[in-house]
């Protein structure tokens, strides 16, 4: 009986610890480059839903929307998506020919993902931003998503060690004191976390929804702000359940040469 009680207590402790240290889901929208030149006039984009630091993938349904925005003009990319494998799971990819100079915001809205472990549906509105042929204005423009991260540091041509600053908006309004999760896309398992807590960094925004984070090494960094939707969706059993809305922005940091 004593052994049984000890075993049950140990199981509870493991579950609680595991829940506290669980790594975050991230919508991922990774381009082949963040700066277009005259010699390279198209960009490849890869879409997935994954744990970027641990390189653990999840199958992703074809997104509900995929598009690029420049100067308020929206180009639908959804018909161009083709299925691919990302971290050994289903993802999506496309190629976009960049027509003229400027700053381009790529946006992906996924089909809601039912997360049984958290008893919610997850929707991560995911962005990445590139500059083309010398254009460098418009990178801080609002796309108009239900939840969105607006970069306050130019989101391209940055070095590792730079302090990234952004603002979280929910329904167009600053999200006061919202938490922002941060992960490195740990390609090729180049680095290891000191502990489970180190996998996902967390920073809290101020009353204006503004946050900052110093990116310590080169690579892709994902910033994810999570909010609760004011509506519900049906779970697989037909029950109304809550919806987690995420604003995700991917930014690349370069090495000094």
N, C-alpha and C positions, 0 to 999 in steps of 0.2 A: 504493500500500500504506500509506504514511504517512497519507494522507488518510483511508483506511478505518479505520485504528487510532484516529486522532483522533476520527473520527465515532462509533466504537463507545464510546470512553471518555466522550465528551460525552453519549451516550445513557444510559450507566450513571449518570453524575452526575445527569442530569435525573430519572431514575427514583428514585434514592435521595433527592434533595431533595424531589421531589414526594411520596414516601411519608412523609417526615418532617414535611411541612407539611400533610398531608391534613386536611381538616376532618372533624368528627365527625358520625356519624348520631345523631339524637335521635328517640325516640318523643315525639310531641307530643299533649298533651291540654289544649286552651286553652278556658276558659269565657268567656262574654261579660261576666262580672263576677265579682269575688271577694267582694262584699258585697251580700247581698240585703236589700231594704227592703220595706215593706208595699206600696209602689207598684209594685214589680217582683217578682213572685212566681214567675217561672220563669227558668231559666238555659239558654242555648244552649251546647253543647259541640262542639268540632271536633277530630277525631282524624286524625293523619297520621304519616308517617315521613319525616323531611326533614332538610335541612341548614338550620337556622333562621337563621343569620346571613347566609348567601349566598342564601337563599330559593330553594334548589334542592330540588324535590320528588322523591319516588319513589312509584311505585304501591304501594298498601298493600292487602293482602287484608282482608276483613272480620275484625275481631279475634276471637280465640278466646274472650275474656271482656271484658265491660264492665259495671261495676257501681258503686254508690255505697254507702258505709258510714257509718252514724251510730249511735253508742252500741252497736256490735257488731251492729246489724241491717243485713243486706245486701239491697239491691234490685237485681235483674238489669235492666240496661239494653240488653243485646244485642239483644233483639227490636225495640227502638225505633230502632236505627241505620238511617240511610238513606245511600246513596252520594252523594258530592259531589266537587267539585274543590278541591284544595288545592295551590297553587303549580303549577297546570296538570297535576296528577296525581291519581290516585284516592285519596280520603280518605273520611271518614265523619263524620256529625254526628247529634246528637239534641237534644231539648229535655226538660228535667226540671222538673216543677212541685214546688217546695220546700214540703213540707206544714207544717212547724212550725219554731220557733226551734232553733238548734243549729249545730254545725260538721259539714260534709259532706265526706267524702273520696271523690273520684271516681278510679276505678282502671281502667286499660286493660291487658290482656294480649294482645299480638299473636300471630298465627300466626308461627312461626319464619320469618325472612327469610334466604334464602341469599345470602351475599355472596361472589361468586366471587373478587373481588380479594383478599379476606382469607382465603379458603378456610375459612370458618366460617358457621354459622347464627347469627343474631342474634335475641335475645328481650329487648325492653326493657319491663320492668314500669313503667308510667308513672302518676304521680299528680298531682292538683292538689286544692287544698283551699279551700273557700269557707265564709264565715260567713253566717248567716241570722237576721234579725229580732232582733239583739242578742245572740245566743248566741256564746260565745267560749271554751268549754271543750272539750277532746278533740282539739285540733289536733295534739297530739304523741303520739296513740295509735298503736300498731303495728297495721298491717293484717294482717301475717303473710305477706308475700310472700317468695319465695326470696332476693331481694336487695331492700333497701328503704332509702330515705333518710327519716329521722325529723327533722322540723324542730325545732330548739332555739330558733329565733327564731319568734315567731308568724308564720305564713306569709300573712298578709293585713293590710291597713291599715299598710303600710310605705312609707317615703319613699325615693326615690333617694338613694344615699349611705349607707343603712343597711348594717350588716355582717350578712350572712346566715350563720347557724350551723346545721349539721346533723350528724347521726350516721348512718353507713352500717352497716347490719346485713346479714350474710350468714347465712342459715339461723338468724336470730334472735340471732346473736352479733356483737359489734363487729368490724368489718373493719379490723384494724390496718394502718396505713400505705397504705391504698388510695388510688389517684389518683381525683380527681373532675374531670371536664371541665365547663366552664361556657361557655354561649353566650347571647348576647342574641338574641331573636327580632327580627330587623332589619326590621320591617314597613316597606314602602314604600321600602326601601333608604335610610333616613334617614342612616345613618352608613357610613363606609368604614373598613376595617381598614388600619392603618399598614403591615402586612406580612401574609403568609399565617399566620405564627405568631400574630398577634393575633386571628385569627378564633375560635379555641378557646382559652380560658384554662384553665390546669391548676393545681390546688391539691392538696396531699397531706394526707391525714388523719393524725391522731396515732395512738398505740397503742390508743386507745379508739374509733377510727373517727370521731372528731370533726374537722370541718373548718370553716373560715370563709372568706368571700369578701365583699368590699365591692362592692356593685353601684353603679357610678358614674353611671348614668343611668336615667331612668324607662323602664318597659316590662316585658315578660315575660322572665324569666331562667330558663334551663333548667340544672339540675344533674344530671350523669350519672356514676354510679359503675359501673365495669365489672369483672366477675369472670368466671372460667372455670368452666363447669358441670362436675360430676363425672360427666357422661354424654355420649354422642355422639348425633348424628342423621345420617340418610342424606343425602348430597348428591344432586343430580339424576341422577348416574350410579350411585347405589346404594352409594357408599362411606361408611363411618363417618367422620364429621368432627367436630371440636370445636364447642362451643356457647359463644357469648359471651352472658353474662347482664348486663343493665344495669338499674340502679335509677335512674329519672328522676323528678325533682320539678320542677314549674313554679311559680314565685313571681312575683307582680307587684309592681313598685315604682312608687309614684305620684310625680308632681311636687308640690312645695310650691306652694300657691296664694298 
